[in-house]
């Protein structure tokens, strides 16, 4: 007789909707009949032919096919012994919907892991200790643990002295964030570093410490990590080791202490208060989040968990205070105050800031005697981990001896700052290798005029890109610009959610979710005239991706029957995006299937790709609503270069990136290469 969903209308009568039995699409029945030769069961040998010829799994063996049959029959019929002659069509359909047996991408590490570190994109966190926004949330080891368990391989810690100057705290400096002790963070890293992946964890330190506390950091690190801590035995590295060589090791990266001892010359660097408060230094316009969304992604769902409407900075004395305190801020902190963040200027926030600085005298706050007002003319080009001169003034006077030699020795990856501008920093040659950090704005500027120089720099060195300071809600930027230019460490706020973070999740589902993705060969090669890949040049189409969306299922198991609509079953449709180089960006959408928990769309779309190695396939399901905003029904993001051809079960995730228990799409992927017009899958285009 079938099952029904009942929906109460106006509290007085019910609407009844029959729950339709799931009907496999015609393509599936045709494939079963073809490979079973018209029989009612599919044998192990016939299943093997299907896997090799239709699914493109050339390495499969008869034992693999038998194992799959055993697993399917056990899940479908709870059979503990292999007594059946083969799979029925219902069993075959069930197998295709199992994402653990029929996933869209490989679940094992399959990239070459023996190249130097700069050959890889590295899953990187930004301000990894924050639980929420950048201004007032708590600092904790919990976000660090969550990031490591997701596979993040680079953790950022901001180190500051405690009030007694005898211990080290981790916090976002000059904000209202509550601190957590460094030792808690280090212990969390040690205990969870290799839960998800055996490959090395890089800890980037933003150091605001005097030599005495740097020595204490060295002691904490060596005592906590022990043999897990990697550092070069003789001076600086001449070449980065490989992820394979660094398995189960933890690496420290920051600026060596000796560079903190450089003495500033105020007459060269000092900026007047008028300059700091000028129109070019403090931007009071509303922050637009449009840079978090590409043209192909402008839809009804925003997705930033901490997004709030911005407000204007209204207090002149507050602006003056912030300008004068600017010289004490690091690059990311300084960015917060250059532009108008959400909620800055609100009376309550101004009051809290006043309380934050209650121990400072009026003269200190106004900078007449104690504060040396200095500001870099190019704040965007300064690194978050390269804060330096300000703290040098506080902790390293001319008479201060060079300290913390042990601390310096533990720094495996040296960070540096573009002292004379980004262009010169990118041009530096020699045998010295290092890490350079740029804000997203600085990268955009460099990409516009120095694109090939950035690519050339990343062939030998490591480039880290971090969010601009006005992202106080912990939103993120589009990562593709960094990846197109070879940036290994595109640092993201992992505690929120949104489309940009979904792209990050998608990229690092590659290579078995190990946190290291081998960069495409074209980003690492040089031509006969020493030329490198130019991201501005539009290439010809290399291949066409064909995507067929058959059907979806699982929502009625994971959601209440009134979650999407109080009066009827949901009206689902699917949006499909290609996010990559600008020439490849595209957006498609299926038709709406009304009043159905198991919609069948059976629609196909084509996406021509010029740089398939960097393309991401983003999929989002929505419930159509005529009068209100469409409801979110799940999303996923997959690297195109990793897609397995054939009919695949595609699991969906919630807004925070957590996998939904039952919701899946059944889809087919095919590649049409322009050279030979054959359906192929370059499983390792790296």
KAKA-V87158 format. One record per residue. RES is the residue in one letter. PHI is phi in whole degrees, 0 to 359 (* if undefined). PSI is psi as a letter, one per 20 degrees, with the letter a starting at -180 (none if undefined). OMEGA is omega in whole degrees, -180 to 180 (999 if undefined). Layout:
res:RES phi:PHI psi:PSI omega:OMEGA
res:RES phi:PHI psi:PSI omega:OMEGA
This chain:
res:X phi:* psi:h omega:178
res:X phi:92 psi:r omega:180
res:X phi:254 psi:q omega:-177
res:X phi:226 psi:q omega:167
res:X phi:256 psi:p omega:179
res:X phi:246 psi:p omega:-180
res:X phi:235 psi:p omega:-178
res:X phi:278 psi:p omega:-179
res:X phi:253 psi:p omega:175
res:X phi:56 psi:k omega:176
res:X phi:72 psi:j omega:-175
res:X phi:232 psi:h omega:177
res:X phi:212 psi:r omega:-175
res:X phi:254 psi:q omega:169
res:X phi:256 psi:p omega:-177
res:X phi:246 psi:p omega:178
res:X phi:236 psi:p omega:179
res:X phi:284 psi:p omega:176
res:X phi:278 psi:o omega:-174
res:X phi:286 psi:p omega:175
res:X phi:295 psi:q omega:-179
res:X phi:291 psi:p omega:179
res:X phi:249 psi:o omega:-180
res:X phi:297 psi:q omega:177
res:X phi:297 psi:q omega:-179
res:X phi:303 psi:h omega:-179
res:X phi:301 psi:h omega:-178
res:X phi:291 psi:g omega:179
res:X phi:295 psi:h omega:178
res:X phi:297 psi:g omega:178
res:X phi:295 psi:g omega:180
res:X phi:297 psi:g omega:-179
res:X phi:296 psi:h omega:-179
res:X phi:294 psi:g omega:-174
res:X phi:273 psi:i omega:174
res:X phi:267 psi:i omega:-178
res:X phi:57 psi:k omega:177
res:X phi:83 psi:j omega:-180
res:X phi:280 psi:r omega:-178
res:X phi:272 psi:i omega:-179
res:X phi:231 psi:q omega:178
res:X phi:253 psi:o omega:-179
res:X phi:282 psi:r omega:180
res:X phi:297 psi:g omega:179
res:X phi:296 psi:h omega:180
res:X phi:290 psi:h omega:176
res:X phi:297 psi:h omega:178
res:X phi:299 psi:g omega:177
res:X phi:299 psi:g omega:179
res:X phi:298 psi:g omega:-178
res:X phi:295 psi:h omega:-178
res:X phi:282 psi:g omega:-172
res:X phi:279 psi:g omega:-174
res:X phi:270 psi:g omega:-175
res:X phi:267 psi:i omega:177
res:X phi:72 psi:k omega:-179
res:X phi:265 psi:m omega:-171
res:X phi:293 psi:h omega:-178
res:X phi:274 psi:j omega:-176
res:X phi:290 psi:q omega:178
res:X phi:237 psi:r omega:177
res:X phi:299 psi:h omega:179
res:X phi:297 psi:h omega:176
res:X phi:297 psi:g omega:180
res:X phi:296 psi:g omega:179
res:X phi:295 psi:h omega:178
res:X phi:297 psi:g omega:178
res:X phi:298 psi:g omega:179
res:X phi:299 psi:g omega:179
res:X phi:300 psi:g omega:-179
res:X phi:296 psi:g omega:-179
res:X phi:295 psi:g omega:-179
res:X phi:295 psi:h omega:178
res:X phi:293 psi:g omega:-179
res:X phi:287 psi:h omega:-175
res:X phi:278 psi:h omega:-173
res:X phi:236 psi:j omega:180
res:X phi:59 psi:k omega:177
res:X phi:275 psi:p omega:-179
res:X phi:268 psi:i omega:177
res:X phi:237 psi:q omega:-175
res:X phi:275 psi:n omega:-176
res:X phi:253 psi:i omega:-179
res:X phi:278 psi:q omega:178
res:X phi:283 psi:i omega:-179
res:X phi:172 psi:a omega:-178
res:X phi:262 psi:p omega:170
res:X phi:284 psi:r omega:178
res:X phi:298 psi:h omega:178
res:X phi:295 psi:h omega:176
res:X phi:296 psi:g omega:180
res:X phi:299 psi:g omega:178
res:X phi:296 psi:g omega:178
res:X phi:298 psi:g omega:178
res:X phi:300 psi:g omega:-178
res:X phi:295 psi:h omega:-180
res:X phi:267 psi:j omega:179
res:X phi:264 psi:o omega:-176
res:X phi:286 psi:i omega:176
res:X phi:282 psi:h omega:177
res:X phi:257 psi:i omega:-173
res:X phi:222 psi:l omega:-175
res:X phi:286 psi:q omega:-180
res:X phi:284 psi:i omega:178
res:X phi:224 psi:r omega:179
res:X phi:292 psi:q omega:180
res:X phi:256 psi:j omega:-179
res:X phi:250 psi:q omega:173
res:X phi:292 psi:p omega:-178
res:X phi:221 psi:j omega:174
res:X phi:276 psi:q omega:173
res:X phi:292 psi:o omega:-176
res:X phi:256 psi:j omega:-176
res:X phi:256 psi:j omega:177
res:X phi:277 psi:r omega:177
res:X phi:300 psi:q omega:-174
res:X phi:305 psi:h omega:-175
res:X phi:291 psi:i omega:178
res:X phi:276 psi:j omega:-173
res:X phi:232 psi:q omega:162
res:X phi:281 psi:p omega:-174
res:X phi:241 psi:p omega:-179
res:X phi:293 psi:o omega:-166
res:X phi:235 psi:p omega:176
res:X phi:259 psi:q omega:178
res:X phi:238 psi:p omega:-177
res:X phi:44 psi:l omega:-168
res:X phi:297 psi:i omega:-175
res:X phi:268 psi:i omega:-175
res:X phi:279 psi:p omega:179
res:X phi:269 psi:i omega:-177
res:X phi:206 psi:c omega:-176
res:X phi:288 psi:r omega:-173
res:X phi:275 psi:i omega:-174
res:X phi:253 psi:h omega:-170
res:X phi:221 psi:j omega:-178
res:X phi:280 psi:r omega:179
res:X phi:281 psi:q omega:170
res:X phi:263 psi:p omega:-174
res:X phi:202 psi:r omega:174
res:X phi:280 psi:i omega:-176
res:X phi:298 psi:g omega:177
res:X phi:300 psi:h omega:177
res:X phi:295 psi:g omega:179
res:X phi:298 psi:g omega:-179
res:X phi:298 psi:g omega:180
res:X phi:296 psi:g omega:180
res:X phi:296 psi:h omega:180
res:X phi:289 psi:h omega:175
res:X phi:275 psi:i omega:178
res:X phi:112 psi:j omega:178
res:X phi:299 psi:p omega:-175
res:X phi:248 psi:i omega:178
res:X phi:228 psi:o omega:-177
res:X phi:247 psi:p omega:179
res:X phi:254 psi:p omega:176
res:X phi:233 psi:p omega:175
res:X phi:263 psi:o omega:-174
res:X phi:257 psi:p omega:178
res:X phi:225 psi:q omega:174
res:X phi:291 psi:q omega:171
res:X phi:285 psi:r omega:-174
res:X phi:297 psi:h omega:180
res:X phi:274 psi:i omega:-180
res:X phi:60 psi:k omega:180
res:X phi:239 psi:j omega:179
res:X phi:210 psi:r omega:-175
res:X phi:248 psi:p omega:175
res:X phi:252 psi:q omega:173
res:X phi:249 psi:p omega:179
res:X phi:196 psi:r omega:175
res:X phi:274 psi:o omega:-169
res:X phi:299 psi:q omega:177
res:X phi:60 psi:k omega:174
res:X phi:231 psi:a omega:180
res:X phi:265 psi:j omega:178
res:X phi:293 psi:p omega:180
res:X phi:275 psi:p omega:-172
res:X phi:281 psi:r omega:168
res:X phi:231 psi:q omega:-178
res:X phi:289 psi:q omega:180
res:X phi:299 psi:h omega:-175
res:X phi:298 psi:h omega:177
res:X phi:298 psi:g omega:-179
res:X phi:294 psi:g omega:-179
res:X phi:295 psi:g omega:179
res:X phi:294 psi:h omega:178
res:X phi:297 psi:g omega:179
res:X phi:297 psi:g omega:-179
res:X phi:300 psi:g omega:-174
res:X phi:284 psi:h omega:-174
res:X phi:239 psi:j omega:-174
res:X phi:303 psi:h omega:-171
res:X phi:241 psi:k omega:176
res:X phi:292 psi:g omega:-176
res:X phi:264 psi:h omega:-173
res:X phi:213 psi:q omega:178
res:X phi:275 psi:i omega:-173
res:X phi:276 psi:q omega:-165
res:X phi:299 psi:q omega:174
res:X phi:256 psi:p omega:178
res:X phi:259 psi:p omega:178
res:X phi:255 psi:o omega:178
res:X phi:269 psi:p omega:-176
res:X phi:252 psi:p omega:170
res:X phi:262 psi:o omega:-164
res:X phi:263 psi:o omega:177
res:X phi:238 psi:k omega:-169
res:X phi:248 psi:q omega:170
res:X phi:283 psi:r omega:-177
res:X phi:305 psi:h omega:-179
res:X phi:299 psi:g omega:179
res:X phi:282 psi:h omega:173
res:X phi:297 psi:g omega:176
res:X phi:299 psi:h omega:179
res:X phi:293 psi:h omega:176
res:X phi:299 psi:g omega:179
res:X phi:301 psi:g omega:179
res:X phi:296 psi:g omega:179
res:X phi:300 psi:g omega:-177
res:X phi:296 psi:g omega:-178
res:X phi:291 psi:h omega:180
res:X phi:288 psi:h omega:-177
res:X phi:283 psi:g omega:-173
res:X phi:272 psi:h omega:180
res:X phi:57 psi:c omega:-177
res:X phi:287 psi:i omega:177
res:X phi:290 psi:h omega:-176
res:X phi:281 psi:p omega:179
res:X phi:260 psi:p omega:171
res:X phi:206 psi:q omega:-178
res:X phi:293 psi:q omega:-178
res:X phi:283 psi:h omega:-177
res:X phi:225 psi:n omega:173
res:X phi:64 psi:b omega:-176
res:X phi:279 psi:q omega:175
res:X phi:288 psi:p omega:174
res:X phi:267 psi:h omega:174
res:X phi:209 psi:q omega:179
res:X phi:291 psi:p omega:173
res:X phi:292 psi:r omega:180
res:X phi:268 psi:q omega:174
res:X phi:302 psi:h omega:179
res:X phi:296 psi:g omega:-179
res:X phi:292 psi:h omega:-176
res:X phi:258 psi:j omega:180
res:X phi:309 psi:p omega:177
res:X phi:60 psi:k omega:176
res:X phi:242 psi:q omega:177
res:X phi:245 psi:p omega:-174
res:X phi:238 psi:p omega:175
res:X phi:262 psi:p omega:177
res:X phi:224 psi:p omega:174
res:X phi:195 psi:a omega:179
res:X phi:275 psi:p omega:-180
res:X phi:302 psi:q omega:-175
res:X phi:304 psi:h omega:-175
res:X phi:301 psi:h omega:-178
res:X phi:286 psi:i omega:177
res:X phi:287 psi:i omega:-175
res:X phi:271 psi:j omega:179
res:X phi:294 psi:p omega:-177
res:X phi:269 psi:p omega:178
res:X phi:282 psi:q omega:173
res:X phi:246 psi:o omega:-173
res:X phi:307 psi:h omega:-176
res:X phi:293 psi:i omega:179
res:X phi:270 psi:h omega:-171
res:X phi:247 psi:h omega:-174
res:X phi:298 psi:p omega:175
res:X phi:241 psi:q omega:-180
res:X phi:287 psi:q omega:177
res:X phi:300 psi:h omega:179
res:X phi:298 psi:h omega:179
res:X phi:293 psi:g omega:-178
res:X phi:293 psi:h omega:-179
res:X phi:267 psi:i omega:-176
res:X phi:292 psi:r omega:-176
res:X phi:298 psi:h omega:-177
res:X phi:279 psi:i omega:-177
res:X phi:266 psi:h omega:-179
res:X phi:241 psi:o omega:-178
res:X phi:263 psi:o omega:-177
res:X phi:259 psi:j omega:176
res:X phi:280 psi:r omega:-178
res:X phi:291 psi:p omega:178
res:X phi:285 psi:p omega:177
res:X phi:262 psi:p omega:178
res:X phi:268 psi:j omega:-177
res:X phi:297 psi:h omega:-179
res:X phi:290 psi:i omega:177
res:X phi:274 psi:i omega:-177
res:X phi:224 psi:p omega:176
res:X phi:277 psi:r omega:179
res:X phi:302 psi:h omega:-179
res:X phi:283 psi:i omega:-177
res:X phi:246 psi:j omega:-178
res:X phi:282 psi:n omega:180
res:X phi:222 psi:a omega:-171
res:X phi:277 psi:i omega:-174
res:X phi:250 psi:o omega:-176
res:X phi:277 psi:f omega:170
res:X phi:101 psi:i omega:178
res:X phi:272 psi:o omega:-173
res:X phi:296 psi:h omega:-177
res:X phi:255 psi:j omega:-176
res:X phi:292 psi:p omega:175
res:X phi:226 psi:r omega:177
res:X phi:290 psi:p omega:180
res:X phi:289 psi:r omega:177
res:X phi:225 psi:r omega:-175
res:X phi:274 psi:q omega:174
res:X phi:281 psi:o omega:-169
res:X phi:243 psi:i omega:-174
res:X phi:261 psi:o omega:-179
res:X phi:300 psi:g omega:-178
res:X phi:292 psi:h omega:177
res:X phi:293 psi:g omega:179
res:X phi:298 psi:h omega:180
res:X phi:295 psi:g omega:179
res:X phi:299 psi:g omega:-179
res:X phi:297 psi:g omega:180
res:X phi:298 psi:g omega:-178
res:X phi:287 psi:h omega:178
res:X phi:277 psi:i omega:-176
res:X phi:304 psi:h omega:-175
res:X phi:293 psi:i omega:180
res:X phi:264 psi:j omega:-173
res:X phi:263 psi:q omega:170
res:X phi:279 psi:a omega:-173
res:X phi:298 psi:g omega:-178
res:X phi:291 psi:g omega:178
res:X phi:299 psi:g omega:-178
res:X phi:297 psi:h omega:180
res:X phi:300 psi:h omega:-179
res:X phi:302 psi:h omega:-173
res:X phi:265 psi:i omega:176
res:X phi:290 psi:h omega:-174
res:X phi:236 psi:r omega:-173
res:X phi:276 psi:o omega:176
res:X phi:276 psi:r omega:177
res:X phi:297 psi:p omega:172
res:X phi:77 psi:i omega:177
res:X phi:292 psi:p omega:-178
res:X phi:104 psi:i omega:176
res:X phi:296 psi:q omega:-176
res:X phi:305 psi:g omega:-178
res:X phi:295 psi:h omega:180
res:X phi:293 psi:h omega:178
res:X phi:298 psi:h omega:180
res:X phi:294 psi:g omega:-180
res:X phi:293 psi:h omega:177
res:X phi:297 psi:g omega:178
res:X phi:299 psi:g omega:178
res:X phi:294 psi:h omega:-180
res:X phi:300 psi:h omega:-177
res:X phi:253 psi:k omega:-175
res:X phi:294 psi:h omega:-179
res:X phi:277 psi:i omega:-179
res:X phi:265 psi:q omega:178
res:X phi:286 psi:r omega:179
res:X phi:300 psi:h omega:-179
res:X phi:294 psi:h omega:179
res:X phi:294 psi:g omega:-178
res:X phi:295 psi:h omega:-179
res:X phi:275 psi:i omega:172
res:X phi:77 psi:j omega:-175
res:X phi:287 psi:h omega:-175
res:X phi:237 psi:h omega:-168
res:X phi:261 psi:h omega:-172
res:X phi:266 psi:p omega:176
res:X phi:268 psi:o omega:-173
res:X phi:282 psi:o omega:178
res:X phi:227 psi:q omega:179
res:X phi:212 psi:p omega:176
res:X phi:292 psi:q omega:179
res:X phi:289 psi:i omega:179
res:X phi:236 psi:m omega:-176
res:X phi:297 psi:h omega:-179
res:X phi:298 psi:h omega:-176
res:X phi:270 psi:j omega:-180
res:X phi:268 psi:q omega:-175
res:X phi:271 psi:q omega:177
res:X phi:294 psi:h omega:180
res:X phi:267 psi:j omega:-174
res:X phi:244 psi:k omega:176
res:X phi:294 psi:p omega:-161
res:X phi:195 psi:g omega:-174
res:X phi:296 psi:h omega:-178
res:X phi:300 psi:g omega:-179
res:X phi:289 psi:h omega:176
res:X phi:300 psi:g omega:180
res:X phi:297 psi:h omega:-174
res:X phi:285 psi:g omega:-169
res:X phi:252 psi:h omega:-172
res:X phi:237 psi:n omega:176
res:X phi:282 psi:r omega:-177
res:X phi:304 psi:h omega:-177
res:X phi:275 psi:i omega:-176
res:X phi:284 psi:p omega:179
res:X phi:287 psi:q omega:176
res:X phi:293 psi:p omega:-176
res:X phi:242 psi:a omega:175
res:X phi:53 psi:l omega:178
res:X phi:298 psi:h omega:179
res:X phi:294 psi:h omega:178
res:X phi:300 psi:g omega:-180
res:X phi:298 psi:h omega:-177
res:X phi:295 psi:h omega:-177
res:X phi:278 psi:i omega:-178
res:X phi:278 psi:o omega:-177
res:X phi:277 psi:h omega:-179
res:X phi:247 psi:o omega:-177
res:X phi:280 psi:p omega:176
res:X phi:258 psi:q omega:177
res:X phi:222 psi:r omega:-180
res:X phi:239 psi:q omega:178
res:X phi:284 psi:n omega:-174
res:X phi:298 psi:h omega:-178
res:X phi:246 psi:k omega:179
res:X phi:101 psi:q omega:-176
res:X phi:296 psi:g omega:-176
res:X phi:303 psi:g omega:-179
res:X phi:292 psi:h omega:179
res:X phi:298 psi:h omega:180
res:X phi:288 psi:h omega:-176
res:X phi:275 psi:i omega:-175
res:X phi:302 psi:p omega:-179
res:X phi:246 psi:b omega:-180
res:X phi:84 psi:a omega:-177
res:X phi:271 psi:i omega:-176
res:X phi:285 psi:p omega:175
res:X phi:247 psi:q omega:-174
res:X phi:197 psi:r omega:174
res:X phi:245 psi:p omega:176
res:X phi:243 psi:p omega:178
res:X phi:247 psi:p omega:177
res:X phi:228 psi:q omega:172
res:X phi:288 psi:r omega:179
res:X phi:301 psi:h omega:179
res:X phi:292 psi:g omega:179
res:X phi:296 psi:h omega:178
res:X phi:295 psi:g omega:179
res:X phi:301 psi:g omega:179
res:X phi:295 psi:g omega:180
res:X phi:295 psi:h omega:-180
res:X phi:296 psi:h omega:-178
res:X phi:292 psi:h omega:-175
res:X phi:236 psi:i omega:-175
res:X phi:231 psi:k omega:-173
res:X phi:306 psi:g omega:-179
res:X phi:290 psi:h omega:176
res:X phi:294 psi:h omega:177
res:X phi:296 psi:g omega:179
res:X phi:301 psi:g omega:-179
res:X phi:296 psi:h omega:179
res:X phi:299 psi:g omega:-176
res:X phi:284 psi:i omega:176
res:X phi:286 psi:h omega:180
res:X phi:238 psi:h omega:-175
res:X phi:246 psi:r omega:179
res:X phi:249 psi:p omega:178
res:X phi:245 psi:p omega:177
res:X phi:248 psi:p omega:180
res:X phi:239 psi:p omega:-176
res:X phi:237 psi:q omega:-178
res:X phi:294 psi:q omega:177
res:X phi:294 psi:q omega:-173
res:X phi:294 psi:h omega:-178
res:X phi:283 psi:i omega:176
res:X phi:278 psi:l omega:-176
res:X phi:290 psi:i omega:178
res:X phi:274 psi:j omega:-179
res:X phi:67 psi:k omega:172
res:X phi:282 psi:r omega:-177
res:X phi:226 psi:r omega:-179
res:X phi:249 psi:r omega:179
res:X phi:289 psi:p omega:-175
res:X phi:279 psi:i omega:-172
res:X phi:297 psi:h omega:180
res:X phi:299 psi:g omega:177
res:X phi:297 psi:g omega:-177
res:X phi:295 psi:h omega:179
res:X phi:299 psi:h omega:-178
res:X phi:258 psi:j omega:174
res:X phi:85 psi:j omega:-179
res:X phi:297 psi:p omega:-176
res:X phi:284 psi:h omega:-172
res:X phi:242 psi:n omega:174
res:X phi:270 psi:o omega:-169
res:X phi:274 psi:p omega:-176
res:X phi:236 psi:q omega:169
res:X phi:284 psi:o omega:-174
res:X phi:271 psi:i omega:-172
res:X phi:274 psi:i omega:-180
res:X phi:255 psi:b omega:171
res:X phi:202 psi:r omega:-177
res:X phi:151 psi:r omega:-174
res:X phi:299 psi:g omega:-179
res:X phi:297 psi:g omega:179
res:X phi:291 psi:h omega:175
res:X phi:298 psi:h omega:177
res:X phi:296 psi:g omega:177
res:X phi:298 psi:g omega:177
res:X phi:303 psi:g omega:-178
res:X phi:296 psi:g omega:180
res:X phi:303 psi:g omega:-174
res:X phi:266 psi:j omega:160
res:X phi:281 psi:i omega:176
res:X phi:295 psi:q omega:170
res:X phi:55 psi:l omega:176
res:X phi:69 psi:k omega:178
res:X phi:58 psi:k omega:-176
res:X phi:274 psi:i omega:178
res:X phi:92 psi:i omega:177
res:X phi:233 psi:p omega:180
res:X phi:239 psi:p omega:-179
res:X phi:296 psi:p omega:179
res:X phi:293 psi:q omega:177
res:X phi:302 psi:q omega:-177
res:X phi:302 psi:h omega:-175
res:X phi:294 psi:h omega:177
res:X phi:280 psi:i omega:-176
res:X phi:249 psi:i omega:-176
res:X phi:265 psi:q omega:173
res:X phi:237 psi:q omega:180
res:X phi:278 psi:a omega:-178
res:X phi:298 psi:h omega:178
res:X phi:259 psi:k omega:-179
res:X phi:67 psi:j omega:179
res:X phi:282 psi:q omega:179
res:X phi:234 psi:r omega:180
res:X phi:302 psi:p omega:178
res:X phi:251 psi:o omega:-178
res:X phi:299 psi:i omega:-178
res:X phi:281 psi:h omega:-177
res:X phi:278 psi:p omega:179
res:X phi:275 psi:p omega:-179
res:X phi:274 psi:r omega:173
res:X phi:282 psi:r omega:-180
res:X phi:292 psi:p omega:179
res:X phi:272 psi:h omega:-180
res:X phi:203 psi:r omega:177
res:X phi:243 psi:p omega:176
res:X phi:267 psi:p omega:175
res:X phi:254 psi:p omega:-178
res:X phi:239 psi:p omega:174
res:X phi:249 psi:p omega:177
res:X phi:262 psi:o omega:-179
res:X phi:280 psi:f omega:-171
res:X phi:198 psi:r omega:176
res:X phi:219 psi:q omega:-180
res:X phi:202 psi:r omega:174
res:X phi:109 psi:i omega:-177
res:X phi:295 psi:h omega:-177
res:X phi:289 psi:i omega:175
res:X phi:272 psi:h omega:-176
res:X phi:259 psi:i omega:-177
res:X phi:229 psi:q omega:175
res:X phi:292 psi:q omega:-174
res:X phi:290 psi:i omega:176
res:X phi:250 psi:j omega:-177
res:X phi:298 psi:g omega:-176
res:X phi:270 psi:h omega:-179
res:X phi:211 psi:p omega:-177
res:X phi:288 psi:i omega:-171
res:X phi:241 psi:i omega:-178
res:X phi:194 psi:r omega:174
res:X phi:297 psi:r omega:-175
res:X phi:289 psi:q omega:177
res:X phi:245 psi:n omega:-171
res:X phi:275 psi:q omega:167
res:X phi:215 psi:r omega:-175
res:X phi:241 psi:p omega:173
res:X phi:251 psi:p omega:-177
res:X phi:235 psi:p omega:-179
res:X phi:238 psi:q omega:162
res:X phi:252 psi:p omega:178
res:X phi:240 psi:o omega:-178
res:X phi:195 psi:c omega:173
res:X phi:296 psi:q omega:-174
res:X phi:308 psi:h omega:-178
res:X phi:293 psi:h omega:-176
res:X phi:263 psi:i omega:-177
res:X phi:301 psi:p omega:-178
res:X phi:202 psi:r omega:180
res:X phi:215 psi:p omega:177
res:X phi:228 psi:r omega:-179
res:X phi:210 psi:p omega:177
res:X phi:278 psi:r omega:172
res:X phi:286 psi:r omega:178
res:X phi:272 psi:p omega:174
res:X phi:258 psi:o omega:-172
res:X phi:274 psi:q omega:170
res:X phi:51 psi:l omega:-176
res:X phi:212 psi:p omega:178
res:X phi:281 psi:i omega:178
res:X phi:234 psi:m omega:-174
res:X phi:291 psi:q omega:173
res:X phi:243 psi:o omega:180
res:X phi:263 psi:g omega:179
res:X phi:50 psi:l omega:180
res:X phi:238 psi:q omega:-179
res:X phi:239 psi:q omega:-180
res:X phi:226 psi:q omega:179
res:X phi:241 psi:q omega:180
res:X phi:228 psi:o omega:174
res:X phi:288 psi:p omega:-173
res:X phi:232 psi:p omega:176
res:X phi:269 psi:h omega:177
res:X phi:230 psi:m omega:-177
res:X phi:297 psi:h omega:-178
res:X phi:296 psi:h omega:-178
res:X phi:251 psi:j omega:-175
res:X phi:279 psi:q omega:175
res:X phi:240 psi:p omega:176
res:X phi:261 psi:o omega:-180
res:X phi:255 psi:p omega:-175
res:X phi:236 psi:p omega:180
res:X phi:218 psi:p omega:178
res:X phi:255 psi:p omega:179
res:X phi:233 psi:q omega:172
res:X phi:259 psi:o omega:-176
res:X phi:290 psi:p omega:178
res:X phi:227 psi:p omega:-176
res:X phi:290 psi:h omega:-172
res:X phi:250 psi:i omega:-177
res:X phi:229 psi:r omega:178
res:X phi:296 psi:p omega:179
res:X phi:299 psi:q omega:-178
res:X phi:276 psi:q omega:179
res:X phi:282 psi:p omega:-178
res:X phi:242 psi:j omega:179
res:X phi:130 psi:q omega:-179
res:X phi:206 psi:r omega:169
res:X phi:204 psi:r omega:177
res:X phi:219 psi:p omega:-174
res:X phi:230 psi:p omega:175
res:X phi:288 psi:p omega:-177
res:X phi:300 psi:h omega:-178
res:X phi:295 psi:i omega:-178
res:X phi:258 psi:i omega:-175
res:X phi:299 psi:p omega:175
res:X phi:267 psi:p omega:-179
res:X phi:292 psi:r omega:179
res:X phi:106 psi:a omega:180
res:X phi:274 psi:p omega:-173
res:X phi:227 psi:q omega:173
res:X phi:271 psi:p omega:-176
res:X phi:249 psi:o omega:179
res:X phi:289 psi:q omega:179
res:X phi:251 psi:r omega:-175
res:X phi:234 psi:q omega:177
res:X phi:278 psi:a omega:-176
res:X phi:296 psi:h omega:-179
res:X phi:273 psi:j omega:179
res:X phi:89 psi:j omega:177
res:X phi:274 psi:p omega:-176
res:X phi:291 psi:p omega:174
res:X phi:288 psi:q omega:-171
res:X phi:295 psi:g omega:-170
res:X phi:237 psi:i omega:-170
res:X phi:284 psi:p omega:180
res:X phi:216 psi:q omega:169
res:X phi:248 psi:q omega:172
res:X phi:257 psi:o omega:-173
res:X phi:224 psi:r omega:175
res:X phi:235 psi:p omega:179
res:X phi:241 psi:p omega:176
res:X phi:222 psi:q omega:178
res:X phi:241 psi:p omega:177
res:X phi:247 psi:o omega:-179
res:X phi:281 psi:p omega:-175
res:X phi:289 psi:h omega:-177
res:X phi:288 psi:g omega:-173
res:X phi:234 psi:i omega:177
res:X phi:58 psi:k omega:176
res:X phi:256 psi:q omega:176
res:X phi:282 psi:o omega:-176
res:X phi:228 psi:r omega:168
res:X phi:223 psi:o omega:177
res:X phi:282 psi:n omega:-170
res:X phi:296 psi:h omega:177
res:X phi:224 psi:m omega:-179
res:X phi:282 psi:i omega:179
res:X phi:276 psi:none omega:999
